[in-house]
């Protein structure tokens, strides 16, 4: 029975989640994320600057960021990143190295946490881990560019004006790409970072499940902020801080749950 199998997998995943103390690991990753968020976005945008459509991509990326983070927080982060990008000459070689190093801290923390869950005792050279980090840094902008082009391709309503209304599904597809991007990003994380062989189907299933949960978390938090303004009264201009920290922690809880789910598939098959 499919429902019984889903129940057993979910129960086993939650049991492993508690046993591996993933809630504590999520707190640690949240702290590292606070240090790495701006450097990571800066590196991604620096990599995209050579493209002719950089300005449009930058606007699209900032729009995506605003979907994940409260507007007040987005304005501060975007303003800081733009000031860095406008004066990259002042960063210097040493500044770029420090920026990459801080972003690399997040990758190392995530890699260690995932391999602990996977019970992987294989030790990898720091260069090998850094190469994985670079590949992911390249893949993320590529996904952003691909998503941007697909969304623009599907947004040409004038070419579909002659079709019946029930066939004009491109707008729904455009919105659907946001969810698909969640799935793809988590699939890459689940299949690429562990020091173990991960089956495609296992990583994809975990990516779809947790990507959907991540998307629902984002939508739910957005609705909460708009519908319940009392937190703004309590915290004033600092209201974005507790909500952002909650979002960050819940994000890592979901990501680590996906790692446990992926490992549950692996252990059951084994």
C-alpha positions in Angstrom: 0.0 0.0 0.0 1.4 3.4 -1.1 0.0 5.3 1.9 1.5 2.8 4.4 4.9 3.1 2.6 4.8 6.9 2.7 3.9 6.8 6.4 6.8 4.4 7.2 9.3 6.4 5.3 8.1 9.7 6.9 8.2 8.1 10.4 11.7 6.7 9.9 12.9 10.0 8.5 11.6 12.0 11.4 13.2 9.4 13.8 16.5 9.9 12.2 16.1 13.6 12.1 15.7 13.7 15.9 18.4 11.1 16.5 20.9 13.1 14.4 20.0 16.3 16.2 19.3 18.1 13.0 17.5 20.9 14.8 20.9 21.9 16.4 22.6 21.5 13.0 20.0 23.8 11.5 20.8 26.5 14.1 24.5 26.3 13.3 23.9 26.5 9.6 21.6 29.5 10.2 24.4 31.3 12.0 26.9 30.6 9.2 24.3 31.7 6.6 24.1 35.1 8.2 27.8 35.5 7.6 27.7 34.0 4.1 24.5 35.4 2.5 25.9 38.7 1.2 29.3 37.3 0.1 27.5 34.4 -1.8 25.2 36.7 -3.6 28.1 39.0 -4.4 30.1 36.2 -6.0 27.1 35.1 -8.1 26.5 38.6 -9.4 30.2 39.1 -10.1 30.0 36.0 -12.2 27.0 37.3 -14.2 28.5 40.8 -14.9 30.1 39.7 -18.2 26.7 38.9 -19.8 25.0 41.6 -21.9 21.7 41.0 -20.0 23.3 41.5 -16.6 21.1 44.4 -15.6 17.9 42.5 -16.3 19.3 39.4 -14.6 20.3 41.5 -11.6 16.7 42.9 -11.3 15.3 39.4 -11.6 17.6 38.0 -9.0 16.7 40.8 -6.6 13.0 40.2 -7.2 13.6 36.5 -6.4 15.4 37.6 -3.2 12.5 39.8 -2.2 10.2 36.8 -2.5 12.3 34.9 0.0 13.2 37.7 2.4 11.2 40.5 3.9 11.3 43.8 1.9 13.1 45.7 4.7 15.8 43.1 4.7 16.0 42.9 0.9 16.5 46.6 0.6 19.5 46.5 3.0 21.1 43.5 1.4 20.5 44.8 -2.2 21.8 48.2 -1.3 25.0 46.8 0.2 25.6 44.4 -2.7 25.1 47.1 -5.3 27.6 49.4 -3.5 30.1 46.6 -3.7 29.4 45.8 -7.3 29.6 49.5 -8.3 33.1 49.8 -6.9 34.6 46.4 -7.4 38.0 48.0 -7.8 38.1 48.9 -4.1 37.6 45.3 -3.1 41.0 44.2 -4.5 42.3 40.7 -4.8 42.5 40.1 -1.1 38.9 41.3 -0.6 37.7 38.8 -3.3 39.5 36.0 -1.6 38.0 36.9 1.7 34.5 37.1 0.1 34.9 33.6 -1.4 36.3 32.2 1.8 33.3 33.4 3.9 30.9 31.9 1.3 33.0 28.7 1.4 32.4 28.4 5.1 28.7 27.8 4.5 29.5 25.1 2.0 31.9 23.3 4.4 29.3 23.5 7.2 26.6 22.1 5.0 28.9 19.4 3.6 29.9 18.2 7.1 26.3 18.1 8.3 25.1 16.1 5.3 28.0 13.6 5.4 27.3 13.1 9.1 23.7 12.2 8.3 24.9 9.9 5.5 27.4 8.2 8.0 30.1 8.8 5.5 33.6 8.3 6.9 35.4 9.2 3.8 37.6 12.2 4.2 38.0 14.4 1.2 40.8 16.8 0.5 40.0 20.5 0.9 40.7 21.1 -2.8 38.1 18.5 -3.8 35.5 20.2 -1.5 36.5 23.6 -3.0 36.0 22.3 -6.5 32.5 21.1 -5.6 31.9 24.6 -4.2 33.0 26.3 -7.4 30.8 24.0 -9.5 27.8 24.8 -7.5 28.6 28.5 -7.7 28.7 28.1 -11.5 25.4 26.1 -11.6 23.4 28.5 -9.6 23.8 31.5 -12.0 23.2 29.1 -14.9 19.9 28.0 -13.4 19.0 31.7 -12.8 19.8 32.6 -16.4 17.9 29.6 -17.8 14.9 30.3 -15.6 15.0 34.0 -16.6 14.9 33.1 -20.3 12.2 30.5 -20.0 10.0 32.9 -18.0 10.5 35.6 -20.7 9.8 33.1 -23.4 6.5 32.1 -21.8 5.5 35.7 -21.1 4.8 36.6 -24.7 1.0 36.8 -24.4 0.6 38.5 -27.8 1.7 35.4 -29.7 -1.0 33.3 -27.9 -3.9 35.8 -28.4 -5.4 33.6 -31.1 -5.6 30.6 -28.8 -8.7 29.6 -26.8 -8.6 30.7 -23.1 -8.2 27.2 -21.8 -5.0 26.8 -23.8 -3.4 29.9 -22.4 -1.5 28.1 -19.7 1.8 30.0 -20.1 1.2 32.3 -17.1 0.6 29.3 -14.9 3.8 27.8 -16.2 5.7 31.0 -15.5 4.6 30.9 -11.8 5.4 27.1 -11.8 9.0 27.8 -12.6 9.6 29.3 -9.2 8.6 25.9 -7.7 10.7 24.0 -10.2 13.7 26.1 -9.3 13.3 25.0 -5.7 13.3 21.4 -6.8 16.3 21.7 -9.0 18.4 23.5 -6.5 17.7 21.0 -3.7 18.2 18.1 -6.2 21.7 19.4 -7.0 22.5 19.8 -3.3 21.3 16.3 -2.4 23.0 14.5 -5.2 26.2 16.4 -5.4 27.4 17.2 -1.9 27.4 13.9 0.0 30.6 11.8 -0.2 28.5 8.8 -1.1 26.9 7.5 -4.3 23.4 8.9 -4.5 20.7 7.5 -6.8 19.1 10.0 -9.1 15.6 9.0 -8.2 16.3 9.3 -4.5 17.8 12.8 -4.8 15.0 13.9 -7.1 12.2 12.7 -4.8 13.8 14.3 -1.8 14.3 17.5 -3.8 10.7 17.6 -5.0 9.3 17.0 -1.5 11.5 19.4 0.4 11.4 22.0 -2.4 7.6 22.0 -2.2 7.8 22.4 1.6 10.3 25.3 1.1 8.0 27.0 -1.3 5.0 26.6 1.0 7.1 28.0 3.9 8.0 31.1 1.8 4.3 31.7 0.8 3.1 31.1 4.3 5.6 33.5 5.8 4.7 36.2 3.2 1.0 35.8 4.1 1.8 36.0 7.8 3.7 39.2 7.5 1.0 40.8 5.5 -2.0 39.6 7.5 -0.5 39.9 11.0 1.1 43.3 11.4 1.4 43.1 15.3 5.0 42.1 15.1 5.8 45.4 13.5 4.2 47.2 16.5 6.2 45.1 18.9 9.6 45.3 17.2 9.3 48.5 15.2 11.9 48.9 12.4 13.7 45.8 13.6 10.7 43.5 12.9 12.4 41.9 9.9 15.1 40.4 12.1 13.2 37.8 14.1 11.1 36.8 11.0 14.2 36.5 8.9 15.9 34.3 11.5 12.8 32.1 11.8 12.7 31.8 8.0 16.4 30.9 7.9 16.1 28.3 10.6 13.0 26.7 9.1 14.7 26.6 5.7 17.6 24.6 7.1 15.3 22.3 9.0 13.6 21.5 5.7 16.9 21.1 3.8 18.2 18.7 6.5 14.9 16.8 6.5 15.5 16.2 2.8 19.0 14.9 3.5 17.5 12.5 6.0 14.7 11.5 3.5 17.4 10.9 0.9 19.4 8.7 3.3 16.2 6.8 4.3 15.6 5.8 0.7 19.2 4.7 0.4 19.2 2.6 3.6 15.8 0.9 2.8 17.0 -0.1 -0.6 20.3 -1.3 0.8 
